[in-house]
Amino acid sequence: MFEIRIHSRGGQGGVTASRLVALAAIHDGKHATACVFYSPQRRGAPVISFVRIDDSPVRIYSHIQNPDLVAILDKGLMETVDVFQKLKKGGKIFINSSEGKIFPGFSSIHADLTQIAHREHLVVAGYLILNTPLLGAFARMCVVSLDSARKAIREMFPDPRNIRAAEAAYGEISP
Amino acid sequence: MKTIATGNKAVAEAVQQARPAVIAAYPITPQTAIIEQIAEAVSSGTLNSRFISVESEHSAMAACIGASLTGVRTFTATSSQGLLYMHEMTNWAAGSRLPIVMANVNRAVAPGWNIWADHTDSLQERDTGWLQVYAGSVQEAYDSVLMAFPIAEHEDVLLPVMVNLDGFALSHIFQPLETVEIGDFIAPLYLPHAIDTRDPAGYGVLTGPESYFKFRWDIERSMRDSVNVIQSVQEDFSRRFGRSYGFTEDYLCSDAEVVVMAIGTLGKEAEIAVDLLRAEGIKAGSMRLRWLRPFPELNLAGREVVVIDRSYSFGFGGVLATSVRSRINREVYSVIAGLGGQEVSYEDIAGFVRRRCIGREDWFGMNGHV
């Protein structure tokens, strides 16, 4: 089983990102679930969402304890939230940032999703939407295939800017 | 068709396929998405039903009762405080022998104000004469709503059915969902005591001590008869659509020495705990209760039983633990866990089994217990 924890702020699309990843994984022929810890949701407040991907049906409902991958959509969260809590040894880190940072014991990857969303005018209610570019980054990290990522985005968000943003993120990360 | 959906969406999909003539409802977290989706389908014309927006859950059930009495299919959805507010009318629905189907998204009862999963709301409706089924996955929520209509509407039953799903844990999780073409799986409703202006009759009139008990017995007789109806509807569903359901979902029970019993998502998560325990050499099994009313026979001879309750009857014990104990005439290990959405993982459940103490009750997380 591959377990992902996504840290975001309310309004950035982190919850929808978890659903997109799960849908793309299902298109890859896998089983997947996506869930969120629901609390009074406010724009700007820290939000945690979870994705589980497996070869057989997922029967777990509790929160992910030891993720294989942690994605951080707002690096400011790293100052207030223990984003790497119980991340597996050798686990992956994705940070939405223009600069890379090394975390010993983990492999970390970065891309400037905010810049990509800005370029593609992916804005809802004044917030840049980072979920579709994040899916592109996940495709580059082989969490899901690029084809399935495209298919999932087309199903949930037919506007072509979303696909372009995902492909841009895919292209920005060196394999 | 294969898709991905939340528990709420799965329920709304199934309701749209069952095509109730009347839906009356009031929004409440975490159920609101069910009603929103159905209301949208009605307003866009994809669902040819009457949607009655009411000012309270009490009125939602009253409207369903009035509509159902005319012999048409009805549906509502609620949760927690809403279900409790409906309580007078839930009794009325069952006593009037109306096959109303309701989805209840299980949520804790206030105070303290809490919107997360807990079974106290539906268990306080246990003795009203409603059949109660609890889903353990998004797929099962969808399938259970489809099956609820033919069960409720069967001439041997004619009692309302409540389909329960855990708040957020199931109502808001995204899981794969395979929808079906239902064809003639749900037969047209025939209500023998429907209101008929050509044959006027009185309803809800004073019923004296000489006859009231007969109506109560009649509910119990139908409740007992519903066992065969549930079985045959579940078999018919399996034949048509390939997914099989029982009164319980048993996982590795046949050679188990200890069995975990739970309801809803905790019962599903218990299967992972069983896998862990088996790897350690503990012969464990999981029995997830689907139908709480009618309460099924339990094949637990010769096994120790660990019961997880996500609710409590103050002054006595866990409702499920009490029921199981009385069914098997033996003590169990009772764990009270998951109240108000308390996080309970498969590791925790495996821990309950490892440290079981038959005859004792422990509250998970309290005073170093469990």
Boltz contact constraints between the chains, C-beta under 6 A:
constraints:
  - contact:
      token1: [A, 19]
      token2: [B, 174]
      max_distance: 6.0
  - contact:
      token1: [A, 22]
      token2: [B, 174]
      max_distance: 6.0
  - contact:
      token1: [A, 23]
      token2: [B, 4]
      max_distance: 6.0
  - contact:
      token1: [A, 26]
      token2: [B, 4]
      max_distance: 6.0
  - contact:
      token1: [A, 26]
      token2: [B, 176]
      max_distance: 6.0
  - contact:
      token1: [A, 33]
      token2: [B, 173]
      max_distance: 6.0
  - contact:
      token1: [A, 33]
      token2: [B, 175]
      max_distance: 6.0
  - contact:
      token1: [A, 34]
      token2: [B, 174]
      max_distance: 6.0
  - contact:
      token1: [A, 35]
      token2: [B, 173]
      max_distance: 6.0
  - contact:
      token1: [A, 38]
      token2: [B, 168]
      max_distance: 6.0
  - contact:
      token1: [A, 59]
      token2: [B, 268]
      max_distance: 6.0
  - contact:
      token1: [A, 59]
      token2: [B, 271]
      max_distance: 6.0
  - contact:
      token1: [A, 59]
      token2: [B, 272]
      max_distance: 6.0
  - contact:
      token1: [A, 60]
      token2: [B, 269]
      max_distance: 6.0
  - contact:
      token1: [A, 60]
      token2: [B, 272]
      max_distance: 6.0
  - contact:
      token1: [A, 61]
      token2: [B, 169]
      max_distance: 6.0
  - contact:
      token1: [A, 61]
      token2: [B, 265]
      max_distance: 6.0
  - contact:
      token1: [A, 61]
      token2: [B, 269]
      max_distance: 6.0
  - contact:
      token1: [A, 62]
      token2: [B, 343]
      max_distance: 6.0
  - contact:
      token1: [A, 62]
      token2: [B, 345]
      max_distance: 6.0
